Amino acid sequence: NDRVISSGLSVTYPRGIDIGVVKNISPEPSGLLLSADIEPVVNFDKLEEVLIITGFQPPETVQGAEDSEN
């Protein structure tokens, strides 16, 4: 099963957020497009809040602190 993740091509959603899993793919009547059924990774009935943090950079390790632990 293929995973669906956000592409990051819009300003609304950052890249790499899990959206769901492809459950079924079928051709549209025109034969030019495909339609996919996606099972969300989230149970929306229980979802109350979402917080998306972008651009997070973990603090750099202080050079001396790493050496003193050894």
C-alpha positions in Angstrom: 0.0 0.0 0.0 1.4 3.4 -1.0 1.5 6.2 1.5 0.2 9.7 0.7 2.2 12.6 2.1 2.0 16.3 1.6 4.2 17.6 -1.1 5.1 21.0 0.3 4.2 22.7 -3.0 1.6 25.0 -1.4 2.2 27.5 1.4 -0.6 25.9 3.5 0.9 22.5 4.3 4.6 21.7 4.7 6.3 18.8 3.0 6.2 15.3 4.5 3.0 15.2 6.6 1.3 11.8 6.5 -2.1 12.0 4.9 -3.1 8.4 4.4 -2.7 5.1 2.6 -4.0 4.3 -0.9 -6.6 1.6 -0.7 -8.0 1.5 -4.2 -7.2 3.1 -7.6 -9.7 3.2 -10.5 -9.9 4.9 -13.9 -12.3 7.8 -14.4 -14.9 7.2 -17.1 -12.9 9.3 -19.6 -10.0 7.0 -19.2 -7.6 10.0 -18.9 -7.5 10.2 -15.1 -7.3 7.9 -12.2 -9.2 8.2 -8.9 -7.8 6.9 -5.6 -9.5 6.0 -2.3 -7.3 7.1 0.6 -7.6 5.8 4.1 -6.6 8.6 6.4 -3.9 8.0 9.0 -5.9 10.0 11.5 -9.3 9.2 13.1 -11.1 12.5 12.5 -13.8 11.7 15.0 -11.2 11.9 17.8 -9.1 14.7 16.4 -9.4 17.9 18.4 -6.3 20.0 17.6 -3.4 19.9 15.2 -0.2 21.9 15.6 2.3 22.0 12.7 5.7 23.5 13.5 7.9 24.3 10.5 11.5 25.4 10.3 12.4 23.8 13.6 16.1 23.6 14.2 17.3 21.5 17.2 19.8 23.4 19.3 23.4 22.9 18.4 25.5 20.8 20.7 28.1 22.8 22.6 31.5 21.5 21.6 32.9 21.4 25.1 29.8 19.7 26.6 30.1 16.7 24.3 33.8 16.2 25.2 33.3 16.4 28.9 30.8 13.5 29.0 33.4 11.0 27.7 
